Amino acid sequence: MRSIYLLGVIGVLTACNNKKPTAVIDKDSTTTSAAITTTVTKPQVHTDTLQYIHFDGNYDYWFAVFIDKQKDTLQLVVDDPPNPKFRNKLVQVTWFTDTLTQAGDNESKYAGKRLKSIRPITGKTFTDSVTEQKVIKDIEALPEVKSNADKVAIAERPTDDKEYYLVETGTHNEDNFSRLFMFRVYVYPKYEIKLYDFNNEKEMSLDEWRKNKQ
């Protein structure tokens, strides 16, 4: 009986030693998605040497107006007016083509040139700036002024909102100044003298003015 008991114990122990271990599967709960790479095309940046003329804020977009060495006009969209000290100076600008929105119901898109940076540089400007001395001298040389007025003075100077000098002429007495004619002398896009009718707030070319006087 004792031998049979010992044989039973040995059999149990042998079975336990021969039992294969249970396989453990390590499951990774993290799912790796394929990375989606979006290629963003950066706009091409251009660098030009230009002469800054003026700032124009009269449209849906603000513009800085320049001329190149061929004296062709280049308008660049700006977020802020350039430094007024750059007027009629040579500058280096960087710009890129941007997508602009046309104001209106359909809000159509169109391409426009946008200023990225601007800095002054040294060098000869592409066109000479108009001086006050030239303006006064040219007004004094007008036959109507030369024969009737003894005083020519600058009343207003160009700003970023207007590209002309306002010049008044007349006779100067001891106690007062009697105005005779007023003129607007435009410096951009071309140098031009026009009569300004102060009372009716309108202007006319010199040829038109002289025809009306006949």
C-alpha positions in Angstrom: 0.0 0.0 0.0 2.8 2.4 0.9 4.5 1.8 -2.4 1.4 2.6 -4.3 1.1 5.9 -2.4 4.6 6.9 -3.3 4.2 6.1 -6.9 1.1 8.4 -7.0 3.0 11.3 -5.5 5.8 10.9 -7.9 3.4 10.8 -10.8 1.8 14.1 -9.8 5.1 15.8 -9.4 6.2 14.6 -12.8 3.0 15.9 -14.4 3.5 19.3 -12.8 7.1 19.6 -14.1 6.1 18.6 -17.7 3.2 21.2 -17.9 3.9 23.8 -20.5 3.7 27.4 -19.2 0.8 29.5 -20.4 1.9 32.0 -23.1 1.5 35.7 -22.1 0.6 38.0 -25.0 1.7 41.6 -24.5 -0.9 43.8 -26.3 0.1 47.3 -27.1 -2.9 49.6 -26.7 -1.3 52.4 -28.6 -2.3 52.5 -32.3 0.2 54.3 -34.5 -1.4 56.2 -37.4 0.4 56.9 -40.6 1.7 60.5 -40.4 0.1 62.8 -43.0 2.5 65.4 -44.2 1.1 68.6 -45.7 3.5 70.5 -47.9 3.1 74.2 -47.5 4.5 76.3 -50.4 6.0 79.5 -49.2 5.6 82.5 -51.4 8.6 83.6 -53.4 10.1 86.7 -51.9 11.5 89.4 -54.4 14.1 92.1 -53.5 14.1 95.3 -55.5 15.7 98.7 -55.3 13.0 101.4 -55.7 12.3 105.0 -55.0 9.5 105.6 -52.5 7.0 108.1 -53.7 4.0 108.2 -51.3 1.4 106.3 -49.3 -2.1 105.9 -50.7 -4.8 105.0 -48.1 -7.8 105.7 -50.2 -8.8 102.2 -51.2 -9.9 98.9 -49.5 -6.2 98.1 -49.2 -3.4 100.5 -48.3 -0.7 100.9 -50.9 2.9 102.2 -50.9 3.7 103.7 -54.3 7.2 103.3 -55.7 9.0 103.8 -59.0 11.8 101.7 -60.4 14.8 102.7 -62.4 12.7 102.7 -65.6 10.4 105.1 -63.8 7.6 102.6 -63.9 5.2 102.7 -61.0 4.9 99.8 -58.5 2.2 99.6 -55.9 2.7 97.3 -52.9 0.0 96.5 -50.3 1.0 97.6 -46.8 -0.4 97.1 -43.3 1.1 100.4 -42.1 2.3 103.5 -43.9 6.0 103.5 -44.5 8.1 106.1 -42.6 7.5 109.5 -44.1 11.2 110.1 -44.0 11.6 107.6 -46.9 9.7 109.9 -49.3 11.7 110.5 -52.5 14.5 108.3 -51.1 16.1 105.2 -52.5 15.0 102.1 -50.6 15.4 98.4 -50.8 12.2 96.5 -50.5 11.2 92.8 -50.3 7.8 91.8 -51.5 5.8 88.7 -52.4 2.6 87.9 -54.3 -0.4 87.6 -51.9 -4.0 86.6 -52.4 -6.3 89.6 -51.9 -10.1 89.7 -51.6 -12.1 92.0 -53.9 -14.7 93.9 -51.8 -18.3 93.1 -52.8 -20.9 90.4 -52.5 -18.9 87.7 -54.3 -15.6 88.5 -52.5 -13.6 87.2 -55.5 -9.9 86.6 -55.0 -7.0 88.1 -57.0 -3.3 88.3 -56.8 -1.6 91.4 -55.4 1.9 92.4 -54.4 2.5 92.8 -50.7 5.4 94.6 -49.0 7.4 92.5 -46.6 10.2 94.9 -45.6 11.6 98.2 -46.5 14.9 100.0 -45.6 16.6 103.1 -46.8 19.8 102.8 -48.9 22.3 105.2 -50.3 22.4 106.0 -54.0 21.1 108.4 -56.7 17.3 108.5 -56.9 15.7 107.6 -60.2 13.9 111.0 -60.5 14.8 114.3 -58.9 12.4 115.4 -56.1 10.6 118.6 -56.6 11.9 121.4 -54.4 9.9 124.3 -53.0 12.3 126.7 -54.7 11.4 125.2 -58.1 7.7 125.4 -57.4 7.9 129.1 -56.4 10.1 129.9 -59.3 7.8 128.2 -61.8 4.7 130.0 -60.4 6.5 133.4 -60.5 7.3 132.8 -64.2 3.7 132.5 -65.2 2.8 135.6 -67.2 -0.5 136.1 -65.2 1.5 136.1 -62.0 4.4 138.1 -63.2 2.3 141.0 -64.3 -0.2 141.1 -61.4 1.3 139.6 -58.2 4.2 140.5 -56.1 4.0 137.7 -53.6 4.2 133.9 -54.1 4.0 131.6 -51.1 3.5 128.0 -50.3 0.2 127.5 -48.5 0.2 123.7 -48.2 2.8 121.0 -48.8 2.4 117.4 -50.2 1.4 114.7 -47.7 0.7 111.0 -48.0 -2.9 112.0 -48.9 -2.2 114.6 -51.6 0.6 114.9 -54.1 0.7 118.7 -54.7 1.8 122.0 -53.3 -0.9 124.6 -52.8 0.5 128.0 -53.8 -1.1 131.4 -53.3 -0.2 134.6 -55.1 -1.2 138.1 -54.6 -0.2 141.6 -53.6 1.2 142.4 -50.2 0.5 145.7 -48.6 1.6 147.1 -45.2 -1.5 145.8 -43.4 -2.8 142.9 -45.4 -2.3 140.4 -48.2 -4.7 140.5 -51.1 -5.0 137.0 -52.8 -4.9 136.9 -56.6 -4.5 133.4 -57.8 -4.1 130.0 -56.2 -2.4 127.0 -57.9 -1.9 123.3 -57.2 1.5 122.1 -58.3 1.5 118.3 -58.6 4.7 116.4 -58.1 3.3 112.9 -58.9 2.8 111.0 -61.1 4.0 113.9 -63.2 5.0 117.5 -62.6 2.0 119.7 -63.5 0.6 123.2 -62.5 -3.1 123.7 -62.3 -5.2 126.7 -61.3 -7.2 126.1 -58.1 -10.5 128.0 -57.8 -10.7 128.4 -54.1 -14.3 129.8 -54.0 -15.7 126.9 -56.0 -13.3 124.3 -54.8 -12.3 123.1 -58.2 -9.2 123.0 -60.4 -8.5 123.3 -64.1 -5.5 123.1 -66.4 -3.7 126.3 -67.3 -4.9 126.0 -70.9 -8.5 125.7 -69.7 -8.1 128.6 -67.4 -6.7 130.8 -70.1 -9.5 129.9 -72.5 -12.1 130.8 -69.9 -10.5 134.2 -69.4 -10.9 135.1 -73.1 
